[in-house]
Amino acid sequence: MFGLSPTRFLTPVFALALVGACLPSAHARGRHPSRNKSHHGAGTTYCTFYRDRHGRTASNLAPRGSWVLLSRGGTSMRVKITDTGCNHFDLTPGQFRRFASLSTGVVHGVTWRVLPRK
């Protein structure tokens, strides 16, 4: 009808459905999405690094100015959140190297908690 083929519409829709079905949801990974929100003050997430000339550590998971304890595989470090912008932790290269080499790019399974103010 109207010179439009049903396959012209179904192909993009099918492709989007297929991509959505292949991506693991937060529930399938064993984490509830709300556990990574900042008002909980703790959770499990992942870390990346970026080269920032000011040495900022960025995240929306904890309030800016707060200290956070990050832990993975027996290694822990305290970091101060100095910038916002993501739902994980963007570390400086030096901080990231405490967990893995820079060639890794992303470190999963990092637990975090906001430290109490003194």
C-alpha positions, -999 to +999 in steps of 0.1 A: +000+000+000+013+035-008+043+019-026+060+010+007+071-026+014+066-041+049+102-054+048+114-018+045+099-011+080+105-045+096+142-046+089+153-016+111+128-026+138+140-062+138+176-050+139+169-028+169+151-056+187+179-080+180+205-056+194+184-049+225+180-086+231+217-093+228+228-066+253+228-078+289+205-059+312+216-047+346+195-075+362+212-101+340+246-089+353+234-094+389+231-057+397+200-037+401+203-003+382+194+018+413+223+003+433+247+025+414+230+058+421+247+083+444+220+084+471+228+049+481+265+058+487+278+023+478+277-003+450+296-021+423+306-005+391+335-002+366+363+022+362+379+038+332+407+064+329+412+096+311+441+120+307+430+152+323+457+179+328+441+188+362+441+152+376+404+150+381+384+120+392+349+121+378+317+104+387+280+110+392+278+082+417+290+103+446+287+140+454+315+162+441+340+169+469+334+135+487+360+109+493+352+074+480+369+041+488+373+020+456+382-017+460+390-046+436+409-078+440+425-069+473+435-034+462+418-004+477+423+033+473+407+065+484+399+090+457+383+125+459+355+132+434+364+165+418+343+163+387+309+149+374+299+134+342+294+096+343+278+067+361+311+050+368+344+063+379+368+080+355+402+078+372+435+095+365+460+071+347+480+068+380+449+058+399+438+033+372+472+016+372+465+006+409+439-018+395+452-027+360+475-016+332+463+012+310+460-011+280+431-028+298+410+003+293+381-007+316+381-025+350+349-042+360+338-054+394+350-024+414+331-019+447+328+016+461+315+034+491+314+070+501+335+076+531+321+096+561+331+132+564+354+140+594 
